Amino acid sequence: MKVGDLVKWTNYAVLDDTGQYCARSHLGFITKIICEGNIRVYCEGKHLQWNSWQCEMVSKAVRTDDK
């Protein structure tokens, strides 16, 4: 994972209207690699910190330096 990549994180600790746990997924762009395992993402208008090992790669950023 690199800066600019689109990742998905799923929160399994969300309660629905009936009080049951359900999953809610969030999409975010990586804006910074903080340290091993931690990334900063831009999601829903906010900068958040996620654990990268809980994320799934959705799309790699297109970079001009990629070969």
C-alpha positions as CSV (number, residue, x, y, z in Angstrom):
1,M,0.0,0.0,0.0
2,K,1.2,3.5,-0.9
3,V,0.0,7.1,-0.7
4,G,-2.8,7.6,-3.1
5,D,-4.2,4.1,-3.0
6,L,-7.9,3.5,-2.4
7,V,-8.5,1.1,0.4
8,K,-11.6,-0.3,2.2
9,W,-11.9,-0.8,5.9
10,T,-14.8,-2.7,7.5
11,N,-16.1,-1.9,11.0
12,Y,-17.7,-5.0,12.5
13,A,-18.7,-3.2,15.7
14,V,-21.7,-1.2,14.4
15,L,-25.1,-1.6,16.0
16,D,-28.1,-1.4,13.7
17,D,-31.6,-0.2,14.6
18,T,-32.5,-3.5,16.2
19,G,-29.3,-3.6,18.4
20,Q,-27.6,-6.3,16.4
21,Y,-24.1,-6.0,15.2
22,C,-23.6,-5.5,11.5
23,A,-20.7,-4.6,9.2
24,R,-20.2,-1.1,7.7
25,S,-17.5,-0.6,5.1
26,H,-15.6,2.7,4.5
27,L,-13.6,3.7,1.5
28,G,-10.6,6.0,1.9
29,F,-7.5,7.3,0.1
30,I,-4.2,6.8,1.8
31,T,-2.6,10.2,2.5
32,K,0.3,9.2,4.7
33,I,2.1,6.0,5.9
34,I,2.5,6.8,9.7
35,C,4.5,3.7,10.7
36,E,4.4,0.0,10.1
37,G,0.8,-1.1,10.3
38,N,-0.7,2.4,10.6
39,I,-2.0,4.6,7.8
40,R,-3.7,8.0,7.6
41,V,-6.6,8.1,5.2
42,Y,-9.1,10.7,3.8
43,C,-12.6,9.2,4.3
44,E,-16.0,11.0,4.2
45,G,-14.4,14.4,4.5
46,K,-12.1,13.5,7.5
47,H,-8.5,12.5,8.0
48,L,-8.6,9.2,10.0
49,Q,-6.0,6.7,11.2
50,W,-6.6,3.0,10.3
51,N,-4.6,-0.1,10.8
52,S,-3.4,-1.2,7.4
53,W,-3.7,-4.9,8.2
54,Q,-7.5,-4.4,8.6
55,C,-7.7,-2.8,5.1
56,E,-8.4,-4.3,1.7
57,M,-6.8,-2.8,-1.4
58,V,-9.5,-1.5,-3.8
59,S,-7.4,0.4,-6.4
60,K,-3.8,1.3,-6.8
61,A,-3.0,4.9,-7.5
62,V,-1.6,5.6,-11.0
63,R,1.9,6.9,-10.6
64,T,4.1,8.3,-13.4
65,D,7.2,6.8,-11.8
66,D,5.8,3.2,-11.9
67,K,7.4,1.0,-14.4
